[in-house]
Amino acid sequence: MSALFTLLESAGIAFHAIWTAKLRSFMTVLGNIVAVTSIITVVALIQGLNASVKDAILNQAGADSFSVQQFPVTTSDEEFDKVRYNPRITPADAQAIRRYADHISAVMLQSQIVGQVAYREKTIDNATVNGVSAELTSFSMFDAERGRLMSAIEVARARPVAVIGWEIGDRLFGAVDPLEKDLRIDGVRFRIVGISKKRGTFLGQSQDNFVVIPLGRFQALYGGRRQLSITARPRSLDQIGVAMDEATVALRMARRLRPKDPDNFGLFTSDTFLSLYREATSGIFAVLVGIVALSLVVGGIVIMNIMLMVVSERTREIGLRKALGARRVDIMAQMLTESVVLSLFGGLVGTLLGLTFAAGISVATPVPAAVEPWSVVLGIGITALVGLFFGLYPASQAARLDPIEALRRD
């Protein structure tokens, strides 16, 4: 109890000293405020960008499926030269996976192009047109919040039906209900049977600017030699590794590859794209946060210099306290408390400013922001450690003062 009382007494003295010199205290922690503001802003923007990228990838690739494409991941011209002549994905590849992969429940062929969509006098020139095979209802990336998805029969028979993204309906139809209306895709009429739920934007680019039509109708409209990809869904998510292995074996058999021949196709999951994104950005983000964090060290050095000056100014006060019975630990506690409180004040103010700036940037620009509680705790905790670390030397200097010599000083 006495130790707690002593600590509270030291804290009271420290708070009184800080409050007595309010302007100097504020200028002391200005470096910490700037540092923490920068760190919280940068971390919030990075977290928001990461979450936005993850959502965008899951919307496109699906969390419960994997895709087969003509080329694997390549990171250099030399690697791409080795796979440049990979054969295109064909319906025969999809049939081989259906036949030989027991752990796969659905296989869908898909193709994509940017085209023009129109309704009466309104047009959108950069809409994404997706052609899909009849298995689309088995995949989570396709949905119909209003209306319905295309049926397997409609897709198999290449009927002129379409499911549109939320933005297509909003921009072309406005207050008019798009369901059962005719939409022109590059001049060809399609009947709208469904409208997908709103997905939002990614870095200012809409994820709702698309239409989905039967693959047969897509090929009749754009030609049968358009690039194809395969999307496969395992029977359960925990079997995705086994399902990918089976798909690899099925494709190698269908393409008559010898045991020593490399795969002439690429397999991707949503985790593949997320890993590529993290590899591409982790170093940049680490350097960015590190550079910003250096300002915390500068702020800590400023606090240490100010605390050394405080010790010099308050030499007689410290000598008097020691003459009246204050121990070294009491003097150190007082000085350390003052240093930590100063640093924490800067951390709290910087955190509030950082959250405000991050929210403002998110509103004014396409860059999203997201704040996790751990980042706030980390920001404030680091400032407390900075105050403790850089306050140790001034506190020890104050604790070592000889009370008689201290009282003799002017």
DOMITI-793995 format. One record per residue (C-alpha): x, y, z; residue in one letter. Coordinates in steps of 0.2 Angstrom, whole numbers, plus 2048, in hexadecimal, padded with zeros to 3 digits. Example, Ala and Ser with C-alpha at 12.3 -4.5 7.8 and 13.67 -1.06 7.14 Angstrom:
# residues 2
83E7EA827A
8447FB824S
END
This chain:
# residues 410
800800800M
80E80C804S
8168097F3A
80680D7EBL
80481D7F5F
8168227F0T
81381E7DEL
8038297DEL
80C8377E7E
8198377DAS
80C8377CDA
8048467D5G
81484F7D6I
81784B7C3A
8068517BEF
8088617C7H
8198647BFA
8128617AEI
80386C7B0W
80D87A7B7T
81787B7A7A
80987779AK
81187F78BL
82287778DR
819866791S
80F867781F
81F86C776M
82885E77ET
81B851778V
818859767L
82484D75FG
81B83E767N
80A845761I
81184774FV
819835750A
80982C757V
7FE83674BT
80883073CS
80981E742I
7F681C746I
7F2824735T
7FD81972BV
7F9809734V
7E680D733A
7E8810720L
7F280071EI
7E57F6728Q
7D77FD71DG
7E17FA70DL
7E47E8712N
7D27E5717A
7CC7ED706S
7D87E26FCV
7D27D2705K
7C07D6702D
7C47DA6F0A
7CD7CA6EDI
7C07BF6F6L
7B27C86EBN
7BC7C36DBQ
7C47B26E0A
7B87AC6EDG
7BE7A56FEA
7B77936FBD
7BF7906EAS
7CF7906DFF
7D27946CDS
7DC78D6BFV
7E47996B2Q
7EF7986A4Q
7FE79F6ADF
80579D6BEP
80C7AB6C9V
81C7B26C1T
8277BF6C9T
8337C36BBS
8357C36A8D
83F7B36A9E
8327A96B2E
8247AF6A6F
82F7AA697D
82E79869EK
81B79869EV
8187A368FR
812795684Y
80678D691N
7F7786688P
7E678F68BR
7D9789697I
7CC77F68ET
7BB777692P
7C5766691A
7CF76C6A0D
7C076F6AAA
7B875E6A5Q
7C87556ABA
7C775D6BCI
7B57586BDR
7B97466B9R
7C97436C3Y
7C874F6D2A
7BC7466DFD
7BE7546ECH
7B87626E1I
7A57656E1S
7A37726D3A
7AE7786C4V
7A97886BAM
7B178F6ABL
7B27A26AAQ
7B87B069ES
7B87C36A0Q
7B97D2695I
7B67E5697V
7A77EA68DG
7997F768BQ
7887F5693V
77980068FA
767803693Y
75D80F688R
76881E686E
77481B695K
784811693T
79380B69DI
7A2808693D
7AE7FF69FN
7A37F26A7A
7AA7E06AAT
7A17D36A1V
7A37C16A8N
79E7B269FG
79B7A36AAV
7967916A8S
7877886B0A
7907856C1E
78F7976C6L
7827946D4T
78F78A6DDS
79B7986E0F
79A7A66EDS
7A17B46E2M
7907B46D9F
7807B96E2D
7707C16DEA
7697CD6ECE
75A7D16E1R
7537C56D4G
75D7B56D1R
76C7AE6CAL
76B7A66B8M
7667946B8S
7707866B2A
7657836A4I
76579569EE
77879569FV
77A784696A
76E78A688R
77779B687A
7677A568AR
7697B8689P
7677BB69CV
7727C56A8A
7767C96BAV
77C7DA6BDI
7877E36CAG
77F7F06D6W
7877FE6CDE
7817F96BCI
76F7F96C2G
77280A6CBD
77A8136BDR
76F80D6AFL
75E80B6B7F
75E8176C5G
74D8156CEA
7468096C1V
7477F76C6D
7537EE6BAP
74C7DD6BDL
7457D56ACE
74B7E46A3K
7557E3693D
7687E8694L
7737EA685R
7847E3687I
78F7E9678D
77F7EA66EG
7777D9672V
7687D967DR
7677CF68DF
7597CD69AR
75E7D26ACI
7597C46B8V
7637C96C7G
76C7D76D0I
77C7D36DBS
77E7DB6ECK
7887EA6EEK
79B7E76F0R
7A17F86F1G
7B28006EBT
7C47FB6EBF
7D080A6EBL
7C28146E2G
7BE8076D5Q
7AD7FF6D6S
7AB7ED6D8Q
7997ED6D3D
79C7F26C1N
7997E16B9F
78D7D66B0V
78C7C36B0V
7867B96A1I
7867A769AP
7977A2694L
79079B683G
7887AC680R
7987B5685F
7A27AB678Q
7957AE66BA
7977C166FL
7AA7C2671Y
7B07B3668G
7B57A166EG
7C77A4670R
7C67B067FR
7D17AB68EQ
7C879F699L
7CC79B6ACS
7C578D6B7I
7BE7906C8T
7BC7806D3A
7B477D6E4R
7B97706F0P
7AC7656F9R
7B276E709S
7BE77C70CL
7CA771717D
7CC766707Q
7D27746FCI
7E476E6FCG
7DF75C6F7V
7D37636EAA
7E176E6E2M
7EC75F6E2D
7DF7556D9E
7DC7636CCA
7EF7636C9T
7EF7516C5V
7E07526BBA
7E77606B0L
7F87576AER
7EF7476A8M
7E475169CA
7F375A695R
7FD74B694R
80C75269EL
81A7476A3R
81F7456B5P
82E7506B3K
82575E6A9D
82076D6B3P
80E7726B5D
80877D6A6N
7FA7866AFF
7F87906BFG
7ED78C6CFL
7E879B6DAF
7DE79D6E9T
7D87AD6F2S
7E77AA6FED
7F37AA6EFT
7EE7BB6EAF
7EE7C16FCL
8007BA6FES
8057C36EFL
7FE7D36F5Y
8077D1706R
8177CD6FEE
8167DC6F3A
8117E8701T
8187E2711S
8297E970EG
8227FA709I
8177FB718F
8257F5724A
83080371EV
82381071EL
81E80C730V
83080B735G
83481C72EI
825824737V
82A81B747A
83B823747L
83283374CS
82E82B75CL
840829760V
84283C75DV
834840768G
83C835776G
84C83E774I
84384F776V
83B848786I
84B84278DM
853853789N
84585D791I
8458517A1M
8588547A3L
8548677A2M
8468647AFV
85285B7BBV
85E86A7B9S
8518777BDE
84986D7CBR
85A8697D4T
8558727E4R
84486A7E4E
84B8597E2I
85985C7F0G
84B8637FCL
8408537F9R
84F8487FCK
85485280CA
84284F812L
84483C810G
8408387FEA
8498297F8R
8528277E7R
84381C7E1V
83782A7E5D
8408367DBI
84282A7CCM
8308267CDA
82B8387CDQ
83683C7BDM
83182C7B4L
81F82F7B7T
8218417B0E
82A83A7A1S
81D82C79EV
80E8387A1V
815844794L
818836787S
80782F78AL
7FF83F788F
807841777G
80282F773G
7EF832777L
7EF84376DV
7F883B75FG
7EC82C75FT
7DD83775EL
7E4842750L
7EA832746G
7D982B747L
7D183B741T
7DE83D733F
7DB82B72DA
7C882D72DA
7CA83D723G
7D6835716I
7CA827714S
7BB833711V
7C583E705A
7CE8316FBT
7CB81F6F5P
7D7818702V
7CE80F710P
7D2810722A
7CF803730A
7D3805742V
7D77F574DE
7D77F7760P
7E87EF761W
7F07FD756S
7E980A762V
7F0801772V
8007FE769L
802811765G
7FF816777I
80980877EG
81880D774I
81781F779T
81781978BA
82680E788L
82F81D77FV
82C82878FG
83281B79AL
842817790F
84782978DF
84282E79FG
84E8227A7L
85E82B7A5Y
85783C7ABP
84E8337BAA
85E82B7BFS
86783B7BEQ
85B8437C9A
85B8347D6A
86E8357D7R
86E8487DCL
87684B7EDD
8698547F8P
876860800I
87E8657EFE
86D8677E7A
8678737F5L
87787D7F3R
8738817E0R
86A8917DBD
END
